[in-house]
Amino acid sequence: MGDIYHFSIEDFHNRLDAAKKYLIKEYAVNLLIVAASSVNDGNKAELIVNDAFQEVFKHADQFHSQGAIREFLYNKVKEECDKFNS
């Protein structure tokens, strides 16, 4: 049985795969539910969520807590869904 990973912002800043995988595992399903219920298109929902993760990973050093990362992801997904629906 493997060790349980405990997220650290330093790991995220250093762009460690374990930190990225943790965030995806922690938030992807709920973000997909939010996006899919808004855009009613599973493929588009996946693209929106993927783009949100890519954006947060691209700017990793700008986030100082897991809460800030979570807030960014949800806001980005909601913003992109609103653009899609307008």
N, C-alpha and C positions, 0 to 999 in steps of 0.2 A: 504494500500500500504506500502511495507517494505522500510526500509532505504536503501539508496544506499551505498554500501561498497566502501571505498577508500583505495586502496592497501597501505600498509606500509611495509617497509623492516623489521621493528621490529616484526610485526605480522608474517612475513615469517620466520624469525629467531626463533621465538617461536612456529613455526609449527602450527599456528592456521588454522583450517579448512577453515575459510573465505578467508584467503590469498591463500590457495591452490586452492579453488574453483574459485577464481577470475582469477588466472593464467590459469587454465584449460579453463575457459570460454573465456578468452582473446586470447589464442594462439592455442588451440587444433584443431580447424577447419582448419586454415591455415597450421598448421604443417601436418595435415592429407592430405591436398591437395598436399603439397610438396612431402611427402613420397609416396603417391599413384601414383603420376605422374612419380615418379622415378622407383619404383619397380613393377608397374602394377599388384599389388596384394593387394586388400583391407585389407585382414586379416593380412598380413605381415606389411602393413603400420600402422595399428592400434597397433600392437605389438611394432613396432619401436617407435612410438609416446609415447605409454604408458611407455616404458622403459626409454625414455628421461625424462619424468616427474618424474618417480621414482628416477632416478639418481639426478635430481635437488633437489627434496625434501629430499633425503638422505643427501645431502651436503649443506643444506640450509644456514648454518652459514658462508659458504665460499663466498656468493654472497652479494654485497654491494649496488646493485641498481636493479631496474626492468629491465633496459637495459642490464645489465650483465646476468640476468636470461634469457631474450629473446635471446640474442646472444648465450648462451650456448645451449638452446633448439634447435635452428635452426642448429647450427653447429653439435650437436649430431645426429640429424635426418639425416642431409646430410651425415655425416660420416658413419652411419649405413646403409644408402641406398647404398652408394658406396661399402661397404663391401658385401652387398647382391648381388650387380650386378657384382662383380668381380669374 
